[in-house]
C-alpha cells in the first residue's frame, strides 16, 4: 500500500513537475515569442528610421552642397563685375543689348566652375538677368542664350523679384532638378541678375546612395536602394523624349526602376496617394523588403498629396528567416528538453538584447558626431549667435562671439533678463518683431541697440528664426551683426553735410550777393579792370556754390529727403522754356540748339527739377560738341511714357565707360581735365528722374556722338472733380458754342451760352460768373471791345477771361496791356487744353494794392544789407538779429510777412512760429537759411529758400508775389 502511495505520489510529483515545467516552458516560450516580436518590430522600426534619415540627409546634403557651390560662384568678384555690366546694358537696351564681349569674358570663368561641378552630377550652370530672367549664358551649352524665361521658370523670376536666394527641387521640361538660385543685388538692394546651379535629381540619387546586393537563386537582387517615384501629372510636363525613358504605371512613374520596383508598381502594392512618411513590408519572389516612402518637396506645388516621393528599401529576409528559424528551434528543443528550450530562449533573448543595444550605441555615436560638427560651426562663427526662449525671452545659449560683443560670459548672460540687454525704448518695436516672428516664423533685419556690460550702447542688426524643440517649447535663434562702424561713418557724413550747409553757404551767399550788387552798379561805376576782376570773383563764387549745392543735392536725393513740388506741366512748354534758358550758354560755345516739335502731352512733375536735368544734359552736349555744330532736343511717346533725348555729335563714349557715367564723382579720364565739372551732375539727374517715376540712360558709339535720354510717365488729364462756378460762353457760332458747353460740362463746370455782347451784359447784370470764354469776332461788336468794357467796369474788372478765337495774334496786340486774368486758346479747342487754361485762370489772384511791412529775422549783417537794398521801394523793411528781438517786434507792430533764418544766436528760428501766430495771426512765413529743413518743418511755412540756391533779386520778386496773394485773400 505504501509503495502504491509512493508511486502515486511520485507520479503526481512528476505530473506536477511536468506541469510546472510545461507551464514554465509555455510561459517562457510565450514570453520569448512576445519579446522577439517586439524586438523584430523595433528592429524594423529602426530600419525605417535609418532609411528615412538617409533620405532626409540625402536631400539636406544635396541642398547644402548646392548652396555652397552657387554661393562660392556668386562671391567671385571678377565674375560678379562682368555680370553687373551685362545687367546694366540689358536694363538700358533690353534684348538689343550687345553682350557678346561680356559673354566671351565670362565663359572661361564659368567653364572653370563647370569643370569642377560636372563630376559631382551638376546638370546646369546658368546666368540670368533681371527683370524677365533673360539667359545671359549657359555653361554646358554656351551657344544657347538670350532666351527669356519669365513665363517658363517661375522659380528664377521669384528669386529676382524678391531679391532672395532659393534652393529647391523644380520641375522642368527636361526632367527634375535640384536647383539653387542666388540673386546679385545692386546698391539699392534690387536684384539685377541671378546665378543658377542645378543637379539632375536622378544623379543626386545615384551619386549619394550606397548599394548593397546579395545573391539568391540565379539572380542578384539589391538589398538596399533609394529610388524616385513621381505622380503622372509630373511626367506629363516633361518633354516627350524625356518621358520615353520613364517607366509608367497606373499611379506612379519612375526613371529606370529596378525589377522589384516594377513588380510592386504593377501589382499596386504601393499606395496611390502619399502625404506623409509611409512604411511598408512587401514581398518579392521569396524575399521580404522593408520600404520607406518619404514625400520630396517640389517647388511651387501646393498639392495635399506628394507629387514626388523618395523610396528606400532594404532586404529584411534574413531577419525574418532568422526569426522563423529560432522559432522552429525553440519548438524542436521543447520536444527534446524543456530545460534546453528555456536555456536557448534565454540565450537568444540575451543575444538579441545585446544586438539591439549595440545598434542603439552605433546610432547614438552617429548622432553625437553630427552634434559635434554643428557645435564646431556654432562656436567658431565670427558673428554672434544667440538662443532665447520664446515664452519669456530668457537667454539660453550664446557663442563666444556674443561674449566679445556685449562683455557678458554665457553664465552671466543666462542670469540676465531680456530687458537687461535691450533698452526700454524698443518695447514697441519689439512687439512688431514678435508679431512678424509669430506670423512668419522669422524676423529681421531689425536695427536696435544692446547695452554692453560697461554701459555702452551697441548698434546692431538682428535676424532670427523661430523653431520648436519637439517637446512643445519654442526657441529663437538670432544672428547678430555689429554695425557700429557703419553708424560711425553715417554720423561723419551727416556732420560733413551740416558743416558744408551752414559754415559755407552763409558767407558764400553774402559774397555772391555783394559781388552781384557791385557789378550791377549799386556801388557806383567800375573801371573796366575792376569790373573784369569782380566778374571773375563772381563767376568763381557761383562755381563754388554749384559744387556745394551738388554735394548737398546728391546727399538728400540718396537719403530720400529731397522735396519734389509736382504740378501739371505741358511738355512743349517745358522744352521751349529749357531751350530759351540754355541759348546763352550755347551761343557762348558757338553751338546751335535745335528743338524738334514734340507731342502735345502733359506731365505731372516738379518742373524745376526736370529743367535741372535738361540743363545738365544740354550743357554737357554743348561742352562736348565741335564749334558750329548742332545739339538736337527731341521727345517721342513710347506707350504710356515719353522719352526726351539730347543728341550731340561729340567724341562719343566708350561702351565700357557708359556704365560709370551716372555714378557719383564719375568723370571720364580723357575729359575730366579739359571740360571741368564736379562729377555729380549726371548722378543727381539720375536720382531726380528715378524719384519722378522714370528712367535714364545713354546711347553712344565712340566717335559718333552721344544721346542722353530720360523717360517720364505721361499724365492723363481727368475731368475737374470740383465745380468751381458757372462759365459764361460768349460765342456767335452755335456749333462751336455747343461744343464748348459740352467740354465744360464734361469737366464738371456749369456753362451758359450767349451769342452777342448785349446778351452777355444782360447775363452779367443778374448773375455772377466764375470766368468768361470770349470769341474775338462777334456779330454786334468785336470781342476786343467787349473785353475792354469788362475791364473798365469795376463789377467785372477781375473776372478771368479766356479768349477762344481763330484770330488771337491780332487780339494779343490789342489787349497785351491788359493781361490780368487773361489767357488765350487758338481754335480748334481740345478738352485737355481748355481744362488746363481755365484752372490756371481761376487760380490767379488780384495784384498788390497797398504798402506792406516785412520783418526779416537774420543775424548776418551782410545779408540784411543786401536784402534791404533789394526790397527798398517794394515794402517797409524791418530787420532784427535774434529771437528775443523778434518777439518784441512781433508784439509791438503789425507785419504782413516774416522772412526767417534758422541759425540764430539764441536758438532755432523754427521755435518762433508759435509766437508769430499768437501775435500776428496766420501771415506768410518764408524761410531763408543756409540750413536744410525737414519735410515736417517745411509743411509749417509758406516757402523755403536756401541761401546758396537763389539770388536775392529772385527772392525779392517772390516776396512781392506772396504778398499779392495775401492781399487778394484778405
Protein Blocks (a to p, Z undefined) as FASTA:
>chain_A
ZZmmmmmmmmmmmmmmmmmmmmmmmmmmmmmmmmmmmmmmmmmmmmmmmmmmmmmmmmmm
mmmmmmmmmmmmmmmmklmmmmmmmmmmmmmnommbcfklmmmmmmmmmmmmmmmmmmno
pabdcddddfkopafbdfklmmbghiafklmmmmlmmmmmnopacddddddfkbccdddd
dddddfkopafbdcdddddfklmmmmmpccddddehjbdcdfbdcdddddfklmmmpcfk
lmmmpccdfkbccehiafklmmmmmnopacfbdcbdcdddddehjbccdddddddddehi
acfbdfbdcdddddfklmmmmmmmmmmmmmmmmmmomklmmmmmmmmmmmmmmmmmmmmm
mmmmmmmmmmmmmmmmmmmpmbdcddddfklopafbdcfklmmmnopafklmmmpcfklm
mcfklmmmmmmmmmmmmmnopacjdddddddfkopacddddddddddehnopacdddddd
dfklmmmmmmmmmmmmmmmmmmmmmmmmmmmmmmmmmmnopnopadfklmmmmmmmmmmm
mmmmmmmmmmmmmmmmmnopaccddddddfklmmmmmmmmmmmmmmmnopacdddddddd
dddddfklmmmmmmmmmmmmmmmpcehiacddddddehjaccdddddfbebjafklmmmm
mpghiacfklmmmngpjhlmmmmmmmmmmmnopacdddddehiapadddddddddddddf
bdcbjcddddfblklmmmmmmmmmmnopacdddfbfklmmmmmmmoccfbdcddfbdfkb
cfklmmmmmmmpmklmmgccddddfklmmmmmmmmmmmghiacddddddfklmmmmmmmm
mmpccddfbdcddddddfbfklmmmmmmmmgojaccdddfbfklmmmmmmmpccfbdcdd
fbdfkbcfklmmmmmmmmnopaddddddfbdcdfklmmmpmbdcdfklpcfklmmmmmmm
mmmmmmmmZZ
